[in-house]
Amino acid sequence: MGGTFDPIHVGHLAIAEAAREALDLDRILFLPAGIPPHKPASETAPAADRVAMVAAAIEGHPAFELSRVDVDRAGPSYTADSVDRIAEAERAATGLDPDLVLIMSAETLAGLPDWHEPERLLDRCWVAVVPRAGYPAPDPSWIETAFPGRSDRFTILDGPRIDVSSTEIRARVADGRSIEGLVPAAVERRIADHGLYQSPSRPEDSAAVTDPAIAPRPDGLPRREGRAAPEPERSSLEIARRIVELAEDKKAADIVLLDLSALTTLADYFVICSGGSERQLDAIADAIVSGLRAEGERPIGREGTAASHWVLVDFGTVIVHVFTPPERDFYQLEKHWSEAKTVLRVQ
C-alpha cells in the first residue's frame, strides 16, 4: 500500500486491515513515497517525518510492515519499479515468487492508465480497489476498456468508507484545530513535537502582540489608530462563485456549483467543471489558484495532474474538481451527490 502518507491516518489503517481480511493477505507493506512524482517536494513533509509517522502508526500491528523501498533510492517513486524491487527481495528471502496485491482507492484507479508502465505493474501484481468518500465505485466496464482482457487482475472491495483525508488533517493542524481520532496518538505527537503542517504566523496575529497601534486600550477595546478596518471575510458561497467566474474566464465547460453543506463535513461546496485537453485543465486550475491567492484566499491542497486527466484544488470549505469529459463520466460526482442542491450551472 503506497502513498505520500502526509500524514498517515486512521483511514489508511482501516483500509489496510479490511483488505487483509477480505483477501486473506499474509501482511501489508506500507510504502511511503520518497519523491512523489506528482507533487513538488516543497509541498510535502520531509520523507524522514513521513516515514517516522508510518512506523509509529503501524507499531503493534503484527501484520503491518514499513517498507523503505521508495525512500531509500534516488528519483521519483514509480509503483511499477517499487513492486519489482519488493518481488526481488521476496524471491531472495524465500526462493519463491510472491503473490502481490496493490491496494489503491477508487479515486486513484481513474489515473492508473497514465501511470508509469501500468501494464508491467499488472504483470507483477493484482490490484485491490477500495472506496473513497465522495467517489463512486468504479465501473467494471471502464476497467475492461482501460485494460482489455485484464479485468481479472482487479478486485473491488466494499469498504470501509471513512470520510477523512490527509489534506483535511493538514488544514486542521494549520488552523490550530484538533486532529484527535483522525490519526493514531503516536502520529499526533510526532506532528506536534516536530511542528509539522504549522502555518506561518499570520501578520495580524503578530501585530496584535507587538504593534502598539492595535494593542488593547485600558478600557479593553483595541486601538485602530491610523489603520483601516480589515476587510470582512468572504463566505464559502462567495468564494465558490468567484471560482466559477475564474473557471469561466478559462473557457471551462459545464460548470456546476453544488451545495453539500447539509450532507457532509467534507466541504460546503463543490465546483465541478470540464476542460477539453490536459493543457486546458492546468490553465483552469492555475487560474483559480492564482486568482484567489491574489485576493487573499490560499488553497490548502492540490491533487492530481493534467496528465491524469483530473485536478482537485481544496480551499477547505470549497473543493474544485476539474476533469476531462471521460474522467468526469467515470467519477459521476453529480450523480453520487444527487441529493446536493445545484446552486448554478454554466453550460
VOPAGU-2260 file (C-alpha; in pm, 1 decimal, decimal comma):
REM VOPAGU-2260
SITE   aa  ch    i         X         Y         Z
SITE  MET   A    0       0,0       0,0       0,0
SITE  GLY   A    1     187,4     303,6    -126,1
SITE  GLY   A    2     128,0     672,2     -82,4
SITE  THR   A    3     268,6    1001,6      28,2
SITE  PHE   A    4     124,5     940,6     378,6
SITE  ASP   A    5     136,1    1312,4     454,8
SITE  PRO   A    6      29,2    1222,3     719,0
SITE  ILE   A    7     -86,0     861,7     754,6
SITE  HIS   A    8    -428,5     849,4     922,0
SITE  VAL   A    9    -687,2     607,7    1061,5
SITE  GLY   A   10    -846,0     568,4     717,8
SITE  HIS   A   11    -523,6     421,7     577,3
SITE  LEU   A   12    -505,5     171,2     862,5
SITE  ALA   A   13    -871,8      71,3     830,0
SITE  ILE   A   14    -835,3      19,2     453,9
SITE  ALA   A   15    -524,3    -194,5     501,8
SITE  GLU   A   16    -691,2    -415,3     761,8
SITE  ALA   A   17   -1008,0    -451,7     553,8
SITE  ALA   A   18    -804,1    -560,0     250,5
SITE  ARG   A   19    -600,3    -801,3     459,0
SITE  GLU   A   20    -912,4    -970,7     591,8
SITE  ALA   A   21   -1110,6    -971,2     266,9
SITE  LEU   A   22    -824,4   -1111,0      56,9
SITE  ASP   A   23    -662,3   -1327,0     327,0
SITE  LEU   A   24    -326,8   -1149,6     289,5
SITE  ASP   A   25     -27,6   -1252,0     499,3
SITE  ARG   A   26      85,3    -897,5     563,4
SITE  ILE   A   27      59,8    -539,4     441,7
SITE  LEU   A   28     365,2    -336,8     338,7
SITE  PHE   A   29     330,2      41,3     373,8
SITE  LEU   A   30     545,5     223,4     114,5
SITE  PRO   A   31     591,2     595,9     186,0
SITE  ALA   A   32     690,6     771,6    -137,1
SITE  GLY   A   33    1038,7     917,3    -136,5
SITE  ILE   A   34     983,7    1173,6    -412,4
SITE  PRO   A   35     617,1    1164,9    -518,8
SITE  PRO   A   36     625,2    1210,2    -899,2
SITE  HIS   A   37     300,3    1410,7    -894,2
SITE  LYS   A   38     389,9    1657,1    -615,6
SITE  PRO   A   39     677,5    1903,2    -574,3
SITE  ALA   A   40     898,1    1813,1    -276,4
SITE  SER   A   41     826,3    2156,5    -124,8
SITE  GLU   A   42     457,6    2063,4     -89,4
SITE  THR   A   43     516,5    1756,6     128,9
SITE  ALA   A   44     663,1    1697,8     471,5
SITE  PRO   A   45    1022,1    1564,3     470,2
SITE  ALA   A   46    1044,7    1194,1     388,3
SITE  ALA   A   47    1205,3    1124,6     726,9
SITE  ASP   A   48     899,7    1262,6     907,2
SITE  ARG   A   49     653,6    1077,0     686,5
SITE  VAL   A   50     842,9     750,5     735,4
SITE  ALA   A   51     854,6     804,4    1111,8
SITE  MET   A   52     479,4     868,9    1120,3
SITE  VAL   A   53     409,3     546,1     929,4
SITE  ALA   A   54     636,3     349,9    1164,4
SITE  ALA   A   55     459,0     499,3    1465,9
SITE  ALA   A   56     112,0     434,8    1320,6
SITE  ILE   A   57     165,0      64,6    1247,7
SITE  GLU   A   58     356,3     -21,8    1565,3
SITE  GLY   A   59     174,8    -301,8    1742,5
SITE  HIS   A   60       5,3    -433,4    1425,8
SITE  PRO   A   61     174,6    -768,5    1364,0
SITE  ALA   A   62      59,6    -788,4    1000,8
SITE  PHE   A   63     170,9    -435,4     910,6
SITE  GLU   A   64     526,9    -355,1     799,7
SITE  LEU   A   65     711,9     -44,5     686,2
SITE  SER   A   66     895,9     -70,6     355,0
SITE  ARG   A   67    1167,3     180,6     268,0
SITE  VAL   A   68    1189,4      62,2     -92,1
SITE  ASP   A   69    1089,5     406,7    -221,4
SITE  VAL   A   70    1259,7     637,4      26,4
SITE  ASP   A   71    1598,3     466,0      10,6
SITE  ARG   A   72    1650,8     524,9    -359,8
SITE  ALA   A   73    1700,4     830,3    -576,6
SITE  GLY   A   74    1448,8     960,7    -827,1
SITE  PRO   A   75    1069,2     958,8    -842,9
SITE  SER   A   76     878,7     677,8    -671,4
SITE  TYR   A   77     713,6     484,9    -954,8
SITE  THR   A   78     497,8     199,1    -829,6
SITE  ALA   A   79     595,0     -41,2   -1108,6
SITE  ASP   A   80     960,6     -10,7   -1003,5
SITE  SER   A   81     872,5     -45,0    -635,2
SITE  VAL   A   82     676,0    -364,9    -693,3
SITE  ASP   A   83     966,4    -513,1    -890,9
SITE  ARG   A   84    1203,6    -442,0    -602,8
SITE  ILE   A   85     968,2    -596,8    -349,7
SITE  ALA   A   86     930,2    -908,5    -562,9
SITE  GLU   A   87    1307,7    -939,8    -599,4
SITE  ALA   A   88    1359,4    -908,1    -225,2
SITE  GLU   A   89    1093,2   -1171,6    -152,9
SITE  ARG   A   90    1245,5   -1414,5    -400,8
SITE  ALA   A   91    1588,8   -1365,4    -245,2
SITE  ALA   A   92    1447,8   -1430,6     102,6
SITE  THR   A   93    1217,3   -1724,7      27,1
SITE  GLY   A   94    1315,7   -1861,8    -312,4
SITE  LEU   A   95     955,0   -1821,5    -425,6
SITE  ASP   A   96     771,6   -1572,4    -648,3
SITE  PRO   A   97     547,2   -1366,3    -419,0
SITE  ASP   A   98     176,5   -1317,2    -483,2
SITE  LEU   A   99     148,6    -939,8    -454,4
SITE  VAL   A  100    -161,2    -721,8    -424,1
SITE  LEU   A  101    -151,9    -344,5    -472,5
SITE  ILE   A  102    -414,6    -159,0    -267,6
SITE  MET   A  103    -545,2     164,8    -416,4
SITE  SER   A  104    -850,3     389,2    -387,0
SITE  ALA   A  105   -1128,4     425,0    -644,1
SITE  GLU   A  106   -1009,0     782,2    -692,5
SITE  THR   A  107    -656,1     667,2    -777,2
SITE  LEU   A  108    -777,4     395,6   -1013,6
SITE  ALA   A  109    -902,8     652,7   -1265,8
SITE  GLY   A  110    -547,3     773,4   -1322,6
SITE  LEU   A  111    -391,0     426,1   -1345,1
SITE  PRO   A  112    -381,4     417,0   -1729,0
SITE  ASP   A  113    -149,5     719,6   -1718,7
SITE  TRP   A  114      88,2     573,7   -1460,6
SITE  HIS   A  115     444,1     476,5   -1543,7
SITE  GLU   A  116     424,1     136,3   -1722,5
SITE  PRO   A  117      87,9      20,7   -1582,5
SITE  GLU   A  118      91,9    -299,1   -1788,5
SITE  ARG   A  119     419,3    -403,3   -1625,3
SITE  LEU   A  120     258,4    -332,1   -1290,8
SITE  LEU   A  121     -35,2    -561,3   -1371,5
SITE  ASP   A  122     206,5    -833,1   -1485,3
SITE  ARG   A  123     358,4    -831,8   -1139,3
SITE  CYS   A  124      63,2    -786,3    -906,2
SITE  TRP   A  125    -311,8    -787,2    -853,4
SITE  VAL   A  126    -498,5    -465,7    -772,4
SITE  ALA   A  127    -747,0    -427,1    -485,7
SITE  VAL   A  128    -965,0    -117,3    -522,4
SITE  VAL   A  129   -1117,6      32,3    -208,7
SITE  PRO   A  130   -1387,1     303,2    -194,9
SITE  ARG   A  131   -1321,6     662,6    -101,2
SITE  ALA   A  132   -1575,6     901,3      45,8
SITE  GLY   A  133   -1707,0    1130,4    -225,0
SITE  TYR   A  134   -1623,4     896,7    -513,8
SITE  PRO   A  135   -1842,5     623,6    -664,9
SITE  ALA   A  136   -1730,7     263,4    -702,3
SITE  PRO   A  137   -1550,6     200,6   -1032,4
SITE  ASP   A  138   -1746,8      64,0   -1324,8
SITE  PRO   A  139   -1617,0    -283,8   -1427,0
SITE  SER   A  140   -1679,0    -195,8   -1791,7
SITE  TRP   A  141   -1443,1     102,2   -1755,3
SITE  ILE   A  142   -1172,2    -129,3   -1623,2
SITE  GLU   A  143   -1217,0    -364,2   -1921,0
SITE  THR   A  144   -1197,2     -70,1   -2162,3
SITE  ALA   A  145    -887,2      74,1   -1995,3
SITE  PHE   A  146    -713,2    -264,3   -1964,3
SITE  PRO   A  147    -860,1    -501,8   -2224,1
SITE  GLY   A  148    -851,5    -864,3   -2116,8
SITE  ARG   A  149    -705,7    -781,3   -1776,3
SITE  SER   A  150   -1011,8    -703,2   -1566,0
SITE  ASP   A  151    -949,1   -1028,9   -1376,7
SITE  ARG   A  152    -646,3    -858,0   -1221,5
SITE  PHE   A  153    -875,9    -621,8   -1028,3
SITE  THR   A  154   -1082,4    -685,3    -715,8
SITE  ILE   A  155   -1335,2    -425,3    -597,7
SITE  LEU   A  156   -1378,9    -415,5    -218,9
SITE  ASP   A  157   -1692,7    -287,6     -45,2
SITE  GLY   A  158   -1534,2     -84,0     229,7
SITE  PRO   A  159   -1450,8      73,9     458,7
SITE  ARG   A  160   -1584,2     421,5     375,4
SITE  ILE   A  161   -1408,4     658,2     613,9
SITE  ASP   A  162   -1450,7    1030,0     548,4
SITE  VAL   A  163   -1102,3    1152,9     642,3
SITE  SER   A  164    -814,5    1279,1     429,0
SITE  SER   A  165    -456,0    1390,9     475,3
SITE  THR   A  166    -549,7    1726,6     321,5
SITE  GLU   A  167    -814,1    1780,1     590,3
SITE  ILE   A  168    -569,9    1686,1     865,7
SITE  ARG   A  169    -302,4    1927,8     741,6
SITE  ALA   A  170    -561,8    2204,4     723,9
SITE  ARG   A  171    -683,4    2136,2    1077,8
SITE  VAL   A  172    -328,3    2146,4    1214,3
SITE  ALA   A  173    -256,1    2471,0    1028,0
SITE  ASP   A  174    -573,1    2622,5    1175,2
SITE  GLY   A  175    -490,4    2505,0    1528,3
SITE  ARG   A  176    -781,8    2260,0    1538,6
SITE  SER   A  177    -778,5    1914,9    1697,2
SITE  ILE   A  178    -690,9    1603,4    1496,0
SITE  GLU   A  179    -763,4    1363,8    1780,6
SITE  GLY   A  180    -923,7    1047,6    1644,0
SITE  LEU   A  181    -817,1    1123,4    1286,6
SITE  VAL   A  182    -462,1     991,1    1330,2
SITE  PRO   A  183    -309,2     746,0    1578,7
SITE  ALA   A  184    -196,5     912,6    1902,1
SITE  ALA   A  185     170,8     849,8    1820,2
SITE  VAL   A  186     130,3    1030,1    1486,6
SITE  GLU   A  187     -43,3    1321,6    1656,6
SITE  ARG   A  188     251,5    1351,4    1895,9
SITE  ARG   A  189     502,5    1342,9    1608,1
SITE  ILE   A  190     317,5    1622,1    1428,9
SITE  ALA   A  191     310,8    1835,4    1743,2
SITE  ASP   A  192     669,0    1764,3    1854,1
SITE  HIS   A  193     816,6    1842,2    1510,7
SITE  GLY   A  194     589,7    2134,6    1425,1
SITE  LEU   A  195     461,6    1968,8    1108,8
SITE  TYR   A  196     194,0    2140,7     897,7
SITE  GLN   A  197     204,8    2456,1    1108,7
SITE  SER   A  198     111,2    2765,1     912,3
SITE  PRO   A  199     342,9    3066,8     938,9
SITE  SER   A  200     232,3    3324,7    1195,3
SITE  ARG   A  201     -23,8    3547,4    1037,2
SITE  PRO   A  202      68,1    3917,5    1028,8
SITE  GLU   A  203    -245,6    4015,3    1216,1
SITE  ASP   A  204    -167,4    3768,8    1495,2
SITE  SER   A  205     184,9    3905,8    1542,8
SITE  ALA   A  206      65,7    4265,8    1523,4
SITE  ALA   A  207    -187,8    4206,0    1798,7
SITE  VAL   A  208     100,4    4146,8    2038,7
SITE  THR   A  209     377,4    4374,7    1914,6
SITE  ASP   A  210     212,2    4669,3    1738,7
SITE  PRO   A  211     109,2    4948,7    1978,2
SITE  ALA   A  212    -131,4    5078,5    1716,5
SITE  ILE   A  213    -361,5    4785,1    1789,2
SITE  ALA   A  214    -261,7    4696,9    2145,5
SITE  PRO   A  215    -556,7    4676,7    2388,6
SITE  ARG   A  216    -670,5    5004,0    2542,3
SITE  PRO   A  217    -726,8    5038,7    2915,5
SITE  ASP   A  218   -1099,9    5002,1    2856,3
SITE  GLY   A  219   -1039,7    4666,5    2688,1
SITE  LEU   A  220   -1117,2    4780,1    2334,8
SITE  PRO   A  221    -848,7    4753,0    2064,8
SITE  ARG   A  222    -681,1    5063,0    1926,3
SITE  ARG   A  223    -701,0    5102,4    1548,6
SITE  GLU   A  224    -536,6    5443,3    1517,3
SITE  GLY   A  225    -430,8    5522,9    1164,2
SITE  ARG   A  226    -546,4    5187,3    1024,1
SITE  ALA   A  227    -833,4    5097,1     800,3
SITE  ALA   A  228   -1066,1    4829,9     926,4
SITE  PRO   A  229    -983,9    4483,4     789,3
SITE  GLU   A  230   -1189,7    4354,5     500,4
SITE  PRO   A  231   -1464,1    4116,7     616,9
SITE  GLU   A  232   -1403,4    3751,5     534,9
SITE  ARG   A  233   -1586,4    3618,1     232,5
SITE  SER   A  234   -1839,0    3342,0     281,6
SITE  SER   A  235   -1785,2    2997,7     133,9
SITE  LEU   A  236   -2053,7    3067,0    -123,5
SITE  GLU   A  237   -1883,2    3390,4    -230,8
SITE  ILE   A  238   -1556,6    3203,6    -276,0
SITE  ALA   A  239   -1732,5    2930,0    -473,0
SITE  ARG   A  240   -1898,9    3183,0    -702,3
SITE  ARG   A  241   -1564,2    3353,6    -759,0
SITE  ILE   A  242   -1414,5    3016,8    -854,3
SITE  VAL   A  243   -1691,9    2972,7   -1110,3
SITE  GLU   A  244   -1604,3    3313,8   -1259,6
SITE  LEU   A  245   -1235,9    3224,0   -1282,5
SITE  ALA   A  246   -1318,1    2890,9   -1445,2
SITE  GLU   A  247   -1542,5    3069,4   -1695,8
SITE  ASP   A  248   -1255,6    3301,9   -1785,2
SITE  LYS   A  249   -1057,0    2995,9   -1897,4
SITE  LYS   A  250   -1348,3    2858,1   -2100,7
SITE  ALA   A  251   -1423,9    2569,0   -1866,8
SITE  ALA   A  252   -1723,1    2366,1   -1984,1
SITE  ASP   A  253   -2036,2    2256,2   -1797,7
SITE  ILE   A  254   -1954,5    2427,2   -1467,8
SITE  VAL   A  255   -2168,2    2307,4   -1176,4
SITE  LEU   A  256   -2178,0    2453,3    -824,3
SITE  LEU   A  257   -2320,0    2209,7    -567,4
SITE  ASP   A  258   -2420,0    2289,3    -208,1
SITE  LEU   A  259   -2314,1    1995,0      12,5
SITE  SER   A  260   -2331,7    2176,1     344,9
SITE  ALA   A  261   -2626,1    1968,4     468,8
SITE  LEU   A  262   -2482,0    1636,0     350,4
SITE  THR   A  263   -2116,2    1610,0     458,7
SITE  THR   A  264   -1837,1    1770,2     657,7
SITE  LEU   A  265   -1605,6    1717,8     359,7
SITE  ALA   A  266   -1683,6    2064,9     222,4
SITE  ASP   A  267   -1965,8    2316,4     194,2
SITE  TYR   A  268   -1948,3    2341,3    -185,3
SITE  PHE   A  269   -1814,7    2151,6    -485,7
SITE  VAL   A  270   -1731,1    2330,4    -808,9
SITE  ILE   A  271   -1714,7    2075,4   -1091,6
SITE  CYS   A  272   -1608,8    2161,8   -1444,5
SITE  SER   A  273   -1452,2    2016,6   -1758,1
SITE  GLY   A  274   -1158,0    2101,2   -1980,0
SITE  GLY   A  275   -1107,1    1968,3   -2327,3
SITE  SER   A  276    -733,4    1897,8   -2300,3
SITE  GLU   A  277    -453,4    1847,5   -2048,9
SITE  ARG   A  278    -331,7    2198,2   -2121,6
SITE  GLN   A  279    -673,1    2347,3   -2051,6
SITE  LEU   A  280    -705,6    2151,2   -1725,0
SITE  ASP   A  281    -383,9    2305,7   -1599,8
SITE  ALA   A  282    -487,2    2650,0   -1724,0
SITE  ILE   A  283    -821,3    2631,4   -1539,5
SITE  ALA   A  284    -668,4    2508,7   -1212,8
SITE  ASP   A  285    -379,8    2757,0   -1228,1
SITE  ALA   A  286    -615,7    3046,9   -1295,9
SITE  ILE   A  287    -832,4    2956,6    -998,5
SITE  VAL   A  288    -535,6    2921,1    -764,1
SITE  SER   A  289    -357,9    3239,7    -877,4
SITE  GLY   A  290    -679,9    3439,8    -890,7
SITE  LEU   A  291    -784,4    3356,0    -535,8
SITE  ARG   A  292    -432,7    3390,1    -399,1
SITE  ALA   A  293    -425,6    3745,4    -531,3
SITE  GLU   A  294    -743,4    3804,3    -331,6
SITE  GLY   A  295    -604,8    3654,7     -10,1
SITE  GLU   A  296    -751,1    3305,2     -41,6
SITE  ARG   A  297    -486,9    3031,8     -47,4
SITE  PRO   A  298    -557,9    2664,4    -125,6
SITE  ILE   A  299    -474,1    2407,7     140,7
SITE  GLY   A  300    -410,5    2131,5    -109,3
SITE  ARG   A  301    -388,4    2037,8    -474,2
SITE  GLU   A  302    -404,0    1681,6    -603,1
SITE  GLY   A  303    -394,3    1508,2    -938,9
SITE  THR   A  304    -228,7    1626,4   -1257,9
SITE  ALA   A  305    -341,1    1725,5   -1602,9
SITE  ALA   A  306    -169,5    1409,8   -1730,3
SITE  SER   A  307    -405,9    1201,1   -1515,5
SITE  HIS   A  308    -698,2    1398,9   -1663,9
SITE  TRP   A  309    -821,4    1538,0   -1331,1
SITE  VAL   A  310    -710,9    1809,3   -1091,4
SITE  LEU   A  311    -853,4    1877,6    -745,4
SITE  VAL   A  312    -795,3    2207,3    -564,6
SITE  ASP   A  313    -900,5    2221,1    -199,3
SITE  PHE   A  314    -989,1    2558,2     -45,3
SITE  GLY   A  315   -1120,7    2397,2     273,5
SITE  THR   A  316   -1490,8    2473,6     256,7
SITE  VAL   A  317   -1487,0    2469,8    -125,0
SITE  ILE   A  318   -1336,4    2189,6    -334,7
SITE  VAL   A  319   -1279,8    2231,9    -707,1
SITE  HIS   A  320   -1284,0    1930,9    -942,3
SITE  VAL   A  321   -1153,0    1984,3   -1295,0
SITE  PHE   A  322   -1188,3    1685,2   -1529,1
SITE  THR   A  323   -1157,0    1587,7   -1889,9
SITE  PRO   A  324   -1501,1    1460,5   -2003,5
SITE  PRO   A  325   -1413,3    1085,3   -1984,1
SITE  GLU   A  326   -1285,4    1118,6   -1625,8
SITE  ARG   A  327   -1590,6    1322,2   -1531,4
SITE  ASP   A  328   -1810,1    1045,8   -1668,9
SITE  PHE   A  329   -1606,2     792,2   -1471,6
SITE  TYR   A  330   -1636,7     969,3   -1137,8
SITE  GLN   A  331   -2000,3    1084,0   -1184,1
SITE  LEU   A  332   -1976,4    1321,1    -889,4
SITE  GLU   A  333   -2305,7    1490,4    -971,7
SITE  LYS   A  334   -2479,9    1152,2    -963,5
SITE  HIS   A  335   -2304,6    1048,6    -643,8
SITE  TRP   A  336   -2406,4    1375,9    -476,6
SITE  SER   A  337   -2751,3    1382,8    -638,7
SITE  GLU   A  338   -2909,0    1499,2    -311,1
SITE  ALA   A  339   -2696,3    1815,4    -312,8
SITE  LYS   A  340   -2859,6    2139,8    -417,1
SITE  THR   A  341   -2743,8    2274,1    -753,0
SITE  VAL   A  342   -2670,7    2642,1    -688,4
SITE  LEU   A  343   -2591,5    2716,8   -1052,3
SITE  ARG   A  344   -2485,9    2553,5   -1376,3
SITE  VAL   A  345   -2297,1    2722,9   -1659,9
SITE  GLN   A  346   -2308,3    2529,8   -1985,1
